[in-house]
Amino acid sequence: MSSAQAGSVERLPLRTKFFFGIGSAAESIALFAVSSYAMMFYNQILGLNAALAGLAVSASLLLDGFADPVVGSLSDRTRGRFGRRHGYMYFAPIPIAVFVIAVFNPPKGASDLVLFFWFALSVSCLRISMTLFHTPHLAMGGELSNDYIERSKVLSWNNFFTWAGAAGMNFFALHVIFKATPEYPRGLLNPEPYGPFAIGCAIAAMVILFSSAWFTRDQIARLPKAPENLPRFGPLEFLKDLGKALGNRNYLWLLIAYFFLSMMIGLRGGLNLYVNTFYWGLTSEQLKWFVIGSFVGYATGFLFSARMHQRLDKRMNMIIWAIIYSVGPAIPMILGLLGVLRQDTPGLTPILIAFSCLGAAGASVLSITVMSALADIADENELTHGLRQEGVLYSTRALAAKIDQALGAALAGMALVMISFPAKAKPGAVPDETLFSLAFVDGVIASIPGIIAALCYARYTITRERYEATKAALAARRAAKTA
């Protein structure tokens, strides 16, 4: 089947959407475990300086980020019995599991320098291994349908399972693994559970990744193939691929927007457990119920994103939900700074969960909208260059995100140092001025890049009418080739 014919199915069976989607659950299990728990583990359990811990995460994101477009270009050009994507998806799960375990098992009694290098190297290897799955998997999602709305539905499954993997793992960890004990009333500060936690995450991720690859193999025959006359992957061809992708102004604005959005995500991600544990004084038992807020938010995206795209173009959805995602999570922190919310406020946990619904809904709908828009951009690039570039388009976006998340993680570590946040801190013993600064950074400073991202999304110009015109032009070209 030629590239021109591939991807022509507009409505996909539920089974395909489901097993495509669950791959993202495993990705989020592995990566969320590192992004949310490893920083706490190395800083508060092992005593590694917060700036060094943040730098280790940043270094891993940078190394992995540059691997993304390489894997994207390579998979776009791959030919073989497993098509362009599945060979990488079959290979990746075992090394992913190995490196998840390695992250949480540094040498005992290691110095700060050894801890830093172990953390940086093991997380880098994990992320690069995940890229071998994630980039082809996400590119496949953009190829499964050529319908404007069906694409949004396909990527809604991906987005929902991204939430389900992280939320399910987080709930299980807080409810079962990091339970409070008399010695450790805040279970996240107990060093013993981190080993079993890593093994459980590794096994779950490996099994789910294999399942996603295996049960979508029936799609290989109809997905786009690399043209026979397409040169094989090489440095020059890689640079040409990047040039074609970056030459699309719509794609460039999405990249710039995601750059700013990822700065916000990286900064807030690095501070999240610090804010909840030390500023709000929440226990592991209270934190586990935040899964309710994230479920409501991501269910909103799963159930309603496609309907929203029928009513409003993807551009307007991106603007609206970027603002909601940026401002919603900041509101409790601002109320805390104003003295309206405090640790002793009645019903504090439900209030925080309610605002987490708002942030999760913003993240969910925005992610689905942007991922669907990238598939529309792939059509534009095929019309312009005669080549489908889902791998490059999705992966170069991931590169921009990881560079900026690296900056965000480094900023989180630097912020903790600048506000003099103590290592191995005890809840209730952190100075008030330090907690005020923590809330200001997480609530006010972190929102600014998200607002800038919304302004960048406003420059996106593909309307549904323009998309349909591109689709018709591609169909006419294909018909002329087969005539």
LOZA-392828 format. One record per residue (C-alpha): residue number from 0; y, z, x; residue in one letter. Coordinates in steps of 0.1 Angstrom, whole numbers, always signed. Layout:
// residues N
papa | py | pz | px | marnu
NUM | Y | Z | X | A
...
// end
This chain:
// residues 483
papa | py | pz | px | marnu
0 | +0 | +0 | +0 | M
1 | +34 | -9 | +14 | S
2 | +63 | +14 | +17 | S
3 | +80 | -6 | -9 | A
4 | +53 | +1 | -35 | Q
5 | +47 | +37 | -25 | A
6 | +62 | +66 | -44 | G
7 | +65 | +45 | -76 | S
8 | +50 | +71 | -99 | V
9 | +78 | +87 | -119 | E
10 | +57 | +114 | -137 | R
11 | +33 | +135 | -116 | L
12 | +4 | +156 | -128 | P
13 | +8 | +194 | -129 | L
14 | -19 | +198 | -103 | R
15 | +0 | +178 | -77 | T
16 | +32 | +197 | -83 | K
17 | +14 | +231 | -81 | F
18 | -4 | +225 | -49 | F
19 | +26 | +208 | -33 | F
20 | +46 | +239 | -43 | G
21 | +23 | +265 | -29 | I
22 | +28 | +253 | +6 | G
23 | +63 | +267 | +5 | S
24 | +49 | +301 | -5 | A
25 | +30 | +304 | +28 | A
26 | +60 | +292 | +47 | E
27 | +81 | +319 | +32 | S
28 | +55 | +346 | +37 | I
29 | +54 | +340 | +74 | A
30 | +91 | +333 | +80 | L
31 | +104 | +360 | +56 | F
32 | +82 | +386 | +73 | A
33 | +99 | +378 | +106 | V
34 | +135 | +373 | +93 | S
35 | +135 | +405 | +72 | S
36 | +111 | +429 | +89 | Y
37 | +109 | +420 | +126 | A
38 | +146 | +428 | +133 | M
39 | +141 | +463 | +117 | M
40 | +108 | +467 | +137 | F
41 | +122 | +458 | +171 | Y
42 | +155 | +477 | +166 | N
43 | +147 | +508 | +146 | Q
44 | +110 | +512 | +155 | I
45 | +109 | +500 | +191 | L
46 | +145 | +508 | +200 | G
47 | +155 | +474 | +212 | L
48 | +192 | +469 | +213 | N
49 | +204 | +452 | +181 | A
50 | +223 | +425 | +200 | A
51 | +192 | +416 | +220 | L
52 | +171 | +416 | +189 | A
53 | +196 | +393 | +172 | G
54 | +198 | +371 | +203 | L
55 | +160 | +367 | +203 | A
56 | +160 | +355 | +167 | V
57 | +189 | +332 | +175 | S
58 | +171 | +317 | +205 | A
59 | +140 | +310 | +184 | S
60 | +160 | +293 | +157 | L
61 | +177 | +271 | +183 | L
62 | +145 | +260 | +200 | L
63 | +128 | +254 | +166 | D
64 | +158 | +236 | +152 | G
65 | +157 | +209 | +179 | F
66 | +120 | +204 | +171 | A
67 | +127 | +197 | +135 | D
68 | +142 | +162 | +137 | P
69 | +117 | +152 | +164 | V
70 | +88 | +161 | +141 | V
71 | +106 | +144 | +112 | G
72 | +111 | +112 | +131 | S
73 | +75 | +114 | +145 | L
74 | +60 | +119 | +110 | S
75 | +81 | +90 | +95 | D
76 | +65 | +67 | +121 | R
77 | +29 | +81 | +120 | T
78 | +1 | +58 | +110 | R
79 | -35 | +68 | +104 | G
80 | -61 | +79 | +79 | R
81 | -41 | +110 | +70 | F
82 | -9 | +90 | +63 | G
83 | +25 | +100 | +76 | R
84 | +23 | +137 | +67 | R
85 | -11 | +153 | +62 | H
86 | -24 | +152 | +98 | G
87 | +4 | +177 | +108 | Y
88 | -2 | +198 | +77 | M
89 | -39 | +202 | +86 | Y
90 | -32 | +212 | +122 | F
91 | -5 | +238 | +117 | A
92 | -20 | +268 | +98 | P
93 | -41 | +283 | +126 | I
94 | -13 | +286 | +153 | P
95 | +10 | +299 | +126 | I
96 | -14 | +327 | +118 | A
97 | -18 | +335 | +155 | V
98 | +19 | +338 | +162 | F
99 | +27 | +359 | +131 | V
100 | +3 | +385 | +145 | I
101 | +18 | +382 | +180 | A
102 | +54 | +389 | +167 | V
103 | +44 | +424 | +156 | F
104 | +21 | +432 | +185 | N
105 | +42 | +434 | +217 | P
106 | +28 | +451 | +248 | P
107 | +27 | +488 | +244 | K
108 | +53 | +507 | +265 | G
109 | +72 | +475 | +273 | A
110 | +107 | +476 | +286 | S
111 | +137 | +463 | +267 | D
112 | +136 | +431 | +287 | L
113 | +99 | +425 | +281 | V
114 | +104 | +433 | +244 | L
115 | +133 | +408 | +242 | F
116 | +113 | +380 | +258 | F
117 | +81 | +387 | +238 | W
118 | +101 | +387 | +206 | F
119 | +120 | +355 | +214 | A
120 | +89 | +336 | +226 | L
121 | +65 | +347 | +199 | S
122 | +90 | +339 | +171 | V
123 | +99 | +306 | +187 | S
124 | +62 | +296 | +188 | C
125 | +58 | +307 | +152 | L
126 | +88 | +287 | +140 | R
127 | +78 | +255 | +160 | I
128 | +42 | +258 | +146 | S
129 | +57 | +261 | +111 | M
130 | +79 | +231 | +116 | T
131 | +47 | +210 | +121 | L
132 | +38 | +219 | +85 | F
133 | +72 | +224 | +69 | H
134 | +89 | +191 | +79 | T
135 | +61 | +167 | +68 | P
136 | +54 | +189 | +37 | H
137 | +90 | +188 | +25 | L
138 | +93 | +151 | +33 | A
139 | +62 | +145 | +12 | M
140 | +80 | +163 | -17 | G
141 | +108 | +138 | -16 | G
142 | +84 | +109 | -17 | E
143 | +62 | +120 | -46 | L
144 | +84 | +105 | -73 | S
145 | +112 | +80 | -75 | N
146 | +127 | +94 | -107 | D
147 | +161 | +111 | -107 | Y
148 | +150 | +141 | -128 | I
149 | +113 | +142 | -118 | E
150 | +123 | +148 | -82 | R
151 | +142 | +178 | -93 | S
152 | +111 | +191 | -112 | K
153 | +89 | +185 | -81 | V
154 | +113 | +204 | -59 | L
155 | +116 | +232 | -85 | S
156 | +80 | +240 | -79 | W
157 | +87 | +240 | -41 | N
158 | +117 | +263 | -46 | N
159 | +99 | +286 | -70 | F
160 | +70 | +292 | -47 | F
161 | +94 | +297 | -18 | T
162 | +106 | +327 | -38 | W
163 | +71 | +337 | -49 | A
164 | +57 | +338 | -14 | G
165 | +86 | +359 | +0 | A
166 | +89 | +381 | -31 | A
167 | +52 | +387 | -35 | G
168 | +48 | +396 | +1 | M
169 | +79 | +418 | +0 | N
170 | +67 | +436 | -32 | F
171 | +32 | +442 | -18 | F
172 | +46 | +454 | +16 | A
173 | +70 | +479 | +0 | L
174 | +45 | +490 | -27 | H
175 | +13 | +492 | -6 | V
176 | +20 | +488 | +31 | I
177 | +52 | +507 | +37 | F
178 | +47 | +535 | +12 | K
179 | +67 | +567 | +16 | A
180 | +49 | +596 | +34 | T
181 | +60 | +632 | +40 | P
182 | +68 | +623 | +76 | E
183 | +85 | +590 | +67 | Y
184 | +102 | +592 | +33 | P
185 | +115 | +557 | +40 | R
186 | +83 | +538 | +48 | G
187 | +100 | +510 | +67 | L
188 | +107 | +534 | +95 | L
189 | +70 | +542 | +99 | N
190 | +56 | +523 | +129 | P
191 | +19 | +524 | +119 | E
192 | +18 | +499 | +90 | P
193 | +34 | +470 | +109 | Y
194 | +1 | +459 | +125 | G
195 | -19 | +456 | +93 | P
196 | +12 | +440 | +77 | F
197 | +12 | +412 | +103 | A
198 | -25 | +405 | +99 | I
199 | -22 | +403 | +61 | G
200 | +7 | +379 | +63 | C
201 | -11 | +357 | +88 | A
202 | -43 | +354 | +68 | I
203 | -24 | +347 | +35 | A
204 | -2 | +321 | +51 | A
205 | -32 | +303 | +68 | M
206 | -53 | +301 | +36 | V
207 | -24 | +289 | +14 | I
208 | -12 | +263 | +39 | L
209 | -47 | +248 | +41 | F
210 | -50 | +248 | +3 | S
211 | -17 | +229 | -1 | S
212 | -27 | +202 | +25 | A
213 | -62 | +198 | +11 | W
214 | -54 | +196 | -26 | F
215 | -26 | +171 | -21 | T
216 | -48 | +147 | +0 | R
217 | -53 | +125 | -31 | D
218 | -17 | +115 | -28 | Q
219 | -21 | +100 | +7 | I
220 | -31 | +65 | -6 | A
221 | +1 | +60 | -26 | R
222 | +27 | +77 | -5 | L
223 | +49 | +54 | +17 | P
224 | +33 | +41 | +49 | K
225 | +51 | +34 | +81 | A
226 | +57 | -4 | +83 | P
227 | +34 | -22 | +107 | E
228 | +63 | -37 | +126 | N
229 | +80 | -3 | +130 | L
230 | +82 | +7 | +167 | P
231 | +63 | +38 | +177 | R
232 | +81 | +70 | +182 | F
233 | +101 | +73 | +214 | G
234 | +135 | +87 | +227 | P
235 | +154 | +55 | +219 | L
236 | +139 | +51 | +184 | E
237 | +145 | +88 | +177 | F
238 | +182 | +84 | +185 | L
239 | +183 | +53 | +163 | K
240 | +167 | +73 | +134 | D
241 | +193 | +101 | +138 | L
242 | +221 | +75 | +139 | G
243 | +209 | +59 | +106 | K
244 | +207 | +93 | +89 | A
245 | +241 | +106 | +101 | L
246 | +257 | +73 | +93 | G
247 | +254 | +82 | +56 | N
248 | +286 | +100 | +46 | R
249 | +269 | +118 | +17 | N
250 | +242 | +131 | +40 | Y
251 | +269 | +142 | +66 | L
252 | +287 | +162 | +40 | W
253 | +255 | +179 | +29 | L
254 | +248 | +188 | +65 | L
255 | +283 | +203 | +70 | I
256 | +280 | +222 | +38 | A
257 | +246 | +236 | +48 | Y
258 | +260 | +245 | +82 | F
259 | +284 | +269 | +65 | F
260 | +260 | +281 | +39 | L
261 | +234 | +289 | +66 | S
262 | +260 | +310 | +85 | M
263 | +263 | +332 | +54 | M
264 | +225 | +333 | +49 | I
265 | +219 | +343 | +85 | G
266 | +245 | +370 | +85 | L
267 | +234 | +385 | +52 | R
268 | +197 | +382 | +61 | G
269 | +202 | +401 | +93 | G
270 | +221 | +429 | +75 | L
271 | +202 | +431 | +42 | N
272 | +178 | +460 | +51 | L
273 | +205 | +479 | +69 | Y
274 | +228 | +477 | +38 | V
275 | +201 | +487 | +14 | N
276 | +185 | +515 | +35 | T
277 | +216 | +530 | +51 | F
278 | +246 | +521 | +29 | Y
279 | +230 | +524 | -5 | W
280 | +204 | +549 | +6 | G
281 | +175 | +531 | -12 | L
282 | +139 | +540 | -5 | T
283 | +110 | +515 | -1 | S
284 | +99 | +524 | -37 | E
285 | +133 | +514 | -50 | Q
286 | +136 | +483 | -29 | L
287 | +103 | +469 | -42 | K
288 | +119 | +465 | -77 | W
289 | +144 | +440 | -64 | F
290 | +116 | +415 | -70 | V
291 | +127 | +416 | -106 | I
292 | +161 | +403 | -98 | G
293 | +149 | +376 | -75 | S
294 | +122 | +366 | -101 | F
295 | +148 | +362 | -128 | V
296 | +171 | +342 | -105 | G
297 | +144 | +318 | -92 | Y
298 | +128 | +314 | -127 | A
299 | +163 | +303 | -138 | T
300 | +161 | +275 | -112 | G
301 | +125 | +266 | -119 | F
302 | +130 | +264 | -157 | L
303 | +165 | +250 | -160 | F
304 | +175 | +230 | -128 | S
305 | +162 | +197 | -142 | A
306 | +180 | +203 | -175 | R
307 | +212 | +211 | -157 | M
308 | +209 | +178 | -137 | H
309 | +206 | +159 | -170 | Q
310 | +239 | +175 | -183 | R
311 | +259 | +175 | -150 | L
312 | +256 | +154 | -119 | D
313 | +240 | +170 | -89 | K
314 | +274 | +172 | -72 | R
315 | +289 | +195 | -98 | M
316 | +258 | +216 | -98 | N
317 | +261 | +220 | -60 | M
318 | +297 | +232 | -63 | I
319 | +292 | +257 | -91 | I
320 | +260 | +273 | -77 | W
321 | +273 | +275 | -42 | A
322 | +302 | +296 | -54 | I
323 | +279 | +318 | -75 | I
324 | +255 | +322 | -45 | Y
325 | +284 | +331 | -22 | S
326 | +303 | +355 | -45 | V
327 | +276 | +371 | -66 | G
328 | +259 | +392 | -39 | P
329 | +293 | +403 | -26 | A
330 | +304 | +420 | -58 | I
331 | +284 | +453 | -54 | P
332 | +297 | +456 | -18 | M
333 | +333 | +451 | -28 | I
334 | +328 | +476 | -56 | L
335 | +313 | +500 | -30 | G
336 | +344 | +495 | -8 | L
337 | +366 | +503 | -37 | L
338 | +347 | +535 | -45 | G
339 | +334 | +522 | -79 | V
340 | +298 | +522 | -67 | L
341 | +283 | +550 | -46 | R
342 | +249 | +562 | -37 | Q
343 | +251 | +588 | -65 | D
344 | +262 | +563 | -91 | T
345 | +239 | +567 | -122 | P
346 | +217 | +536 | -125 | G
347 | +227 | +522 | -91 | L
348 | +194 | +505 | -85 | T
349 | +194 | +485 | -118 | P
350 | +230 | +476 | -112 | I
351 | +222 | +462 | -77 | L
352 | +191 | +444 | -92 | I
353 | +213 | +428 | -118 | A
354 | +236 | +414 | -92 | F
355 | +206 | +402 | -71 | S
356 | +197 | +381 | -102 | C
357 | +230 | +363 | -99 | L
358 | +226 | +356 | -62 | G
359 | +190 | +345 | -66 | A
360 | +199 | +321 | -94 | A
361 | +226 | +306 | -73 | G
362 | +203 | +302 | -43 | A
363 | +176 | +287 | -65 | S
364 | +195 | +261 | -84 | V
365 | +215 | +251 | -53 | L
366 | +184 | +246 | -32 | S
367 | +167 | +225 | -58 | I
368 | +198 | +204 | -63 | T
369 | +203 | +197 | -27 | V
370 | +167 | +189 | -20 | M
371 | +166 | +165 | -49 | S
372 | +199 | +149 | -37 | A
373 | +183 | +143 | -2 | L
374 | +156 | +122 | -19 | A
375 | +184 | +102 | -36 | D
376 | +200 | +97 | -1 | I
377 | +166 | +84 | +12 | A
378 | +169 | +56 | -14 | D
379 | +204 | +47 | -2 | E
380 | +192 | +46 | +34 | N
381 | +162 | +25 | +25 | E
382 | +185 | +0 | +7 | L
383 | +208 | -1 | +38 | T
384 | +182 | +0 | +66 | H
385 | +149 | -10 | +50 | G
386 | +133 | +22 | +61 | L
387 | +125 | +55 | +43 | R
388 | +136 | +85 | +63 | Q
389 | +126 | +115 | +44 | E
390 | +112 | +132 | +75 | G
391 | +145 | +127 | +94 | V
392 | +167 | +135 | +65 | L
393 | +150 | +168 | +56 | Y
394 | +144 | +179 | +92 | S
395 | +179 | +171 | +106 | T
396 | +192 | +193 | +77 | R
397 | +168 | +220 | +89 | A
398 | +182 | +216 | +124 | L
399 | +218 | +222 | +112 | A
400 | +206 | +252 | +92 | A
401 | +187 | +268 | +121 | K
402 | +215 | +263 | +146 | I
403 | +237 | +281 | +121 | D
404 | +212 | +307 | +111 | Q
405 | +209 | +314 | +148 | A
406 | +246 | +319 | +149 | L
407 | +243 | +341 | +118 | G
408 | +215 | +362 | +133 | A
409 | +235 | +366 | +165 | A
410 | +266 | +376 | +145 | L
411 | +245 | +401 | +125 | A
412 | +234 | +417 | +158 | G
413 | +269 | +416 | +172 | M
414 | +283 | +431 | +140 | A
415 | +259 | +460 | +143 | L
416 | +270 | +466 | +179 | V
417 | +308 | +462 | +171 | M
418 | +306 | +487 | +143 | I
419 | +286 | +510 | +166 | S
420 | +256 | +512 | +143 | F
421 | +231 | +535 | +161 | P
422 | +196 | +525 | +171 | A
423 | +168 | +546 | +155 | K
424 | +193 | +557 | +129 | A
425 | +184 | +582 | +102 | K
426 | +196 | +576 | +66 | P
427 | +224 | +601 | +58 | G
428 | +233 | +605 | +94 | A
429 | +253 | +573 | +100 | V
430 | +291 | +579 | +101 | P
431 | +311 | +569 | +70 | D
432 | +334 | +545 | +89 | E
433 | +304 | +527 | +103 | T
434 | +289 | +523 | +68 | L
435 | +323 | +511 | +55 | F
436 | +324 | +484 | +82 | S
437 | +289 | +474 | +74 | L
438 | +298 | +469 | +37 | A
439 | +329 | +449 | +46 | F
440 | +310 | +425 | +69 | V
441 | +282 | +420 | +44 | D
442 | +304 | +418 | +13 | G
443 | +336 | +401 | +24 | V
444 | +332 | +383 | +57 | I
445 | +298 | +368 | +49 | A
446 | +311 | +352 | +17 | S
447 | +338 | +330 | +34 | I
448 | +314 | +304 | +49 | P
449 | +297 | +300 | +15 | G
450 | +330 | +292 | -2 | I
451 | +337 | +266 | +25 | I
452 | +303 | +251 | +18 | A
453 | +312 | +246 | -19 | A
454 | +343 | +227 | -8 | L
455 | +321 | +204 | +13 | C
456 | +296 | +198 | -15 | Y
457 | +326 | +185 | -35 | A
458 | +327 | +155 | -12 | R
459 | +292 | +143 | -23 | Y
460 | +296 | +110 | -42 | T
461 | +261 | +99 | -56 | I
462 | +263 | +100 | -93 | T
463 | +234 | +93 | -116 | R
464 | +248 | +58 | -123 | E
465 | +251 | +50 | -86 | R
466 | +215 | +63 | -81 | Y
467 | +202 | +40 | -109 | E
468 | +220 | +10 | -93 | A
469 | +204 | +18 | -59 | T
470 | +170 | +21 | -76 | K
471 | +174 | -12 | -94 | A
472 | +185 | -30 | -61 | A
473 | +154 | -16 | -44 | L
474 | +132 | -28 | -72 | A
475 | +147 | -63 | -70 | A
476 | +142 | -64 | -33 | R
477 | +105 | -54 | -36 | R
478 | +100 | -80 | -64 | A
479 | +115 | -107 | -42 | A
480 | +91 | -97 | -13 | K
481 | +60 | -99 | -35 | T
482 | +70 | -131 | -53 | A
// end
